[in-house]
């Protein structure tokens, strides 16, 4: 009986460690995605630089956005008066992790408030992302975004 218990215990130990790693990766992946979108809320390139690989690509409504496209976008927004305040929310559908690659599906909601009139708008997307793990950290390498009907 003791042998059976010991075998069961030893067989379960690696699974417990695996689920802890998966839970830690899941939290890290969600944090990378949420932090990346602060790029659009704060108009600050640090959110792209600390979350994206240099070869990052965003497929948005039929257009390809590279890191250079995002840099130009942020530069234009920084040159303008900030009119809308953006808050992001995410509803994750699925997170898949295989070794050092993860792919994620989620709904993204941007709540916008006009700084002067207090008018409110909501914009929603269905999105997917691919992340790679380098040096024990997750990085966005590709994202696809589809606007949801109003």
N, C-alpha and C positions, 0 to 999 in steps of 0.2 A: 504494500500500500504506500509506503514511504517513497519507493522508487517511482511509482506512477505519479505521485504528487510532485516529486522533484523534476521529473521529465516534463510535466505540464507547466510547472513554474518556469523552468528554463526555456521552454518553447514559447511562452508568453512574453518573456522579458524583451526579446528583440522587437516584437510587435508594439509593445508599450513605448519603446524608444522611437520607433518609426512614427507612431501617431503623434508623439510630442514634437518631433521634427516637422511633420506635416502641419501641425497646428501653428508652430512658430513661423513656418514659411507662409502659411495662409495670412497671418496677421501682417507679416512684412510686405507681402504682395499688395494687400489692400492699402497699406500705408503708402507704398510707392505710387499707386494710382491716385489716391487722394491728394498726396503732396504735389504730384505733377500738375494737377488741375489748378493749383494755386497760381501757376503761371498766368492763367487767364483772369484770375481774381485780383492778383497783386501787380500784374504787369512787371514781373521780375524774372529775369533769365536764370537766376539761381535754382528755381524749381525745375527747369528743364535740365540744367547741367548736373544736378545731383540725383536725377532720376532716370536719365536717358543715355543710351549708348550713343557714340558719335554718329552711327549710321541709322539712328532712329528715323522712322517714317510714320506719318499719320495720313491715313486715307480718309478724307473728309468731304462728303457730298460730291464725289467724282473728281476731287483734286488730291494731288500728292503734296503733302507738306513735309519738308525736311527740316533739319535743325536750322539751316539757313533761312528757310521760309518763316519759321517761328521767330527767329531773331529779328527779321525785318518787320514782322507783325507786331512784336512787342515794342520795337523802336517807334513805329507809327503811333501806337497807343500811348506811349510815354510822352510823345510830343503833343498830344491832345489833352484837353481838360477832361478829367474823369467825371463822367456823368452817371454811369450805372455802377452800382455796387453788386458784386456777384458772390453768392454762397452756393457751394456744391454739395450734393448729396448723392450717395451711391446705394444701389440695391444689387448686390452680387447674386448672380444666377448660379454660376458654377466656377470653381477654380480647380484646374487640373495641373498636377505637378508630376513630371517624369525627370528624375535626376536634376539636371541644371536648366531645364526648360519648363516654363509654365504658360498655360493659355487660360484666359479668363473671359467670361461673359458677364455683363452687368448693365444695368440701367443707370444713366447719369442724368441728374436733374440740376439745372442751374436756376436758382431763384434770384431774380434781378430786381433791384429797387432803385428808382431814379433818385439821385442825390438831392435834387431841388424840389421836385413835385411829389415825391414819395410814391409815384406810380409803381405798381408791381407787375412783373411778368414772370412767366415760368417757361423754360425751354427744356425739352427732354430728348435724350438720344438713347438708342440701343447701341452698345459698343462691345468690342472685343479687343483684347490686348495679348501680345506675346512678350514674355519676359525671359531674360537669361540670368543665370546666377554666375557671377564672376567675383572671385575673392570673397566668397561667403556673403555676398550682397546681391539683391535682385535689382535688375535694370530693365526698363522698358526698351524694347527694340522695334516693336511695330504695334500700331493701333489702327482700328477701323471704326468709324463713327457713322451712324445712320440716324438722321433726325426722325423723331416720332411725330406722327400726325397730331395736330392740335385738337 
